[in-house]
Amino acid sequence: MAEPPRERYRERLEALERRPLNLDLSRRSEYTREAGWNIDDYEADLPPEPPGEPLPGGSFRAAQEVLREYRFPPPDLITGIFLPEQPLEQRVMLLRGRFLGFTFFFGVRVGGVVDELRETRQGLERVWGYDYATLEGHFERGQIEFTVAKRLDSGEVFFRIHAFSRTGTIRNPFYALGFRLFGRRLQRRFAYESMRRVQALVQEKLATGRPASAQPAAEARMEEIAEDRR
């Protein structure tokens, strides 16, 4: 029987523990569109709940499980490999990416887990999620955050993605050209397919109470959010 990917790549995962980030997060206020960075915000509807705090077995908790286990990225584009015994807030992940028929490995590190009540223009929200940032050797420099939010007044539930990024150092000129031509398209594909998969996984989890398989779900709203709406 083939050993699971996390065992096959355990040494590489442990090596990532010592690898530094390839950007300085203390300067994140400088990472703007005007300075040449990509700033992305996406939002997708999830099944609503009754008003109030998230319910056990409800949409919010189902999405929280999907995010924690990193089951939502499209597997033909990105697969996350990590040690399950590692706490989420200390997690490093080896991302296996597929691009132009090649397979690449990149390292990322979780930088923070959020679990809070947040005041917004639409009212009070319960928000849970985490972010990760790129390690040295990644084709990109940046950070991406995945959150699930519930508006306590209305019961609406959302999956959100927020990211800032720019191309990193790519020494191979063929890969550098390919990433320059297709990088943004791949980023958007990752975001939209991740939103669809979260919707599908949550709907199946609610319907069956079992781990979901990401079958297509009923059409629901997904959108890229303009920066001025934040």
N, C-alpha and C positions, 0 to 999 in steps of 0.2 A: 504494500500500500504506500502510495506517495505521501511524503511528509507534508504537512500544511505549509503554505508560503511563509508564515511567521517563523517556523522552525528553520526552513531552508535559508531564510535571510536574517536569522537572529544575529549573526556576527556583524552583518552590515548595519542592522538596526542599532546594535550596541555602539558601533563606530560613530553613528550619527549623533550620539549623545555628546561627543566631544567636538562636533563641528559647529563653527560659529554661524550666525546669520550673515547673509550677504547684503544687508542694508542696516542702517542705523535708525531704529524705531524712535529714538529720542528726537529725531528731526522730522517726524511724520507731518508736522504742520507745513513743512516745505514741499511735501509731495503733492503737488497740485497739477491740474491740467496745464496751467500757464508754464509750469516748470517741465512739462513733457511727460507727465505721468497719466496713465489711464485711471479714471475714477468711475467705478461701476456700482450701480444699485439696482437690485431686482426684487420683485415681490410677487408671491403667488398665494392665492386663496387656498385655505384648507377648510374642511368641514367645520361649521360653527358649533359652538357649545352654548348652553344656557349662560346668561350673564353671571359674573362672579369669578372666583379663582378657578383655575383648571381642575377638571374632574378626573378622578382615577379612571383609567380606561378610556378617556376622551381623546379628542383630536390632538390637543396640545401635548399630552403625555406620549401619545403614539409617535408624534413627530420628534419629540425629545429622544426617544429610543432610537429612531432611525438616524438622527444626527449623531448621537453618541457612538453608534456602531459604524458610522461612515459608510452606510449602505446605499447612499443616494447618488453618487457620481456615476455617469455612464460607463460601464465596465469595458466597453470597447475603446474608450478614450483614457480613463484614469481608474486605477485600482489602488486603494490604500492598504498598506501592509503595516501592522503594528502589533505590539505585544499586548494581549488583552489584560494581562495582570497589571499593566502600568496604569496608574490613575490618569484620567483624562487631562487634568491640568499639568501633568508632567510628560505627556505623550510626545514622542517623536514618531513620524511616519515616513516610510519609504513609499513614494508614489511611483507606480509603474505606469508610464505613459506610452501611448502608441500614436505614432505620427509618421506619415509618408511611408508606411510599411515597416518602420523601424520601431524598436522598443527602447525606451530610455528610462533611467531611474533617477529620481530627484528626492532630496530630503527636505522635510518641513518640520517645524516644531510648534506645538500649541503654546500660545503666549498667555492666554487667559480664558477663564470660564466666567460668564455673566449669569446671574440668577437674581433678578431684581424687579421691583416695581418702578416703572418709568413714566413720568408725566409727558404727554405728547399733546399736539394740537387737537387730536381726536379724543383725548381723554387718557385715563390711567391704563397702562398696559403691564401685564406680567410678561417678562422677557427672559428667555433662557437660550444660551448658545455659547459658542467659543470661536476663537480665531486661531489661525496658524500663519507663520511667516516662513519665508524661503531661506534655506541654508546654502552655504557655499557649494557651488557646483550646479545649482538650479539654473535653467535657461532664463528664468524671470527673477526679478527682485520685487518683493511686495508682500502684502498681507491680505488675507481674505477672512471674512467673518460670516458665520452661518448662525442664524437665530430663528427661533419660533416665538411668536408674540400673540398674546390674547388681549383684546380690548375688554376690560372688565364690565363696562357698561352695556355693550352690545353682544358680547359673546363671540365676535368675529375672531378668527384665528388665521395667522399668516406665517409663511416661510419667507425669510429674507436673506439676501446675499449682499454684502458690501465689500468692495475690494479696491485697493490701489496697487498699481503695478507698472512696471516698465521692463523692457528687455534687459536681461543681464549680459554677462560676458559669455559669448559663444565662440570658442576658438576655431571650431571646424567651419570653414566658409560655406560649405554646402548646407549645413544645419542652420547657420546664421541667415542665409538667404531664405530658406524655407520658413523659418520662424518669422522673418520680417514680412513675408508674403501672406502667411496663413495664421500667424499668432493670434491676432484679434478675432478672426473667425472661429478659431478653436476655443478662445475664452468665452465667446458668446454661446457657442454650442454647449460647452460645459455648463454654463449657467442655465440655459433653457432646458436641457435634458435633465439636469439635476432637479429643477423645479417640477418637471413632469413626473420624475421618479418619486420625489417626496409625496406628491399628491396621490400617486398610485399606491405606494407603500402604506401610507396612512389610511387610505380608504379600505385597502384589503385588511389591514390590521384591525380596523374598527368592525369590519364585516365578519371576520373569522376569529379574532382574538389570538391568531398565531402569527409568527414571523412572516412577512409578506415577500412576494416574489417579483414585485415591480411590473405586474401586467398593466397594460394601458388603462387609465382611469377615464371617467367621464370628463369632458372638456370643462376646464375652469380657468378663471382669469389668471394670467401671468403677464407681467410687464416689466420693462426696464424703466426705472424711475429717473426722471430728469434731476440734475443736481440741485436745481433751485426749489425742488419740492421737499428737500430734506430739512 
